[in-house]
């Protein structure tokens, strides 16, 4: 019985550690694992607009356009990477 309790405890600790140490990826936004200023990107999904990307990521549209000078705001392509930082 004790070996089973021990294994369940270790498994829970590993799962908890993974959730707190590994960066999460939400809505296609790539989050760096450390806090060094690193370029972040958003991968365009079906139905995305530049306004929507700005709202999802919290990056103003003017900043997105400045970081992506070749970006066509009215013609985003699925899979296209948009620089966020």
Phi, psi and omega in degrees: 000316182296322177299324178294316178297318179299313180297319178295318179297315179296319179299316178296320177296319179296315179297319178296317179297319180297320181293327183271336185261334184266129180296145179264149177246115181240131176057034176081000180278129179270121182255123179291150182283346180234173186260024175280146181292102182238147178298134175245149182228156173241134178263123184294134178247163178304133179088355180290145170236162180296323176298318178295319178297317179299318180292317181295321187265344182079013179260124181301148181302321180300321179292319177300316180293324179293318181284340183233073186297335180268003183285134175261106187301334182265000181220076176274145181248138179302130180092347179296142178263131177246125180286134182254337186211000000 
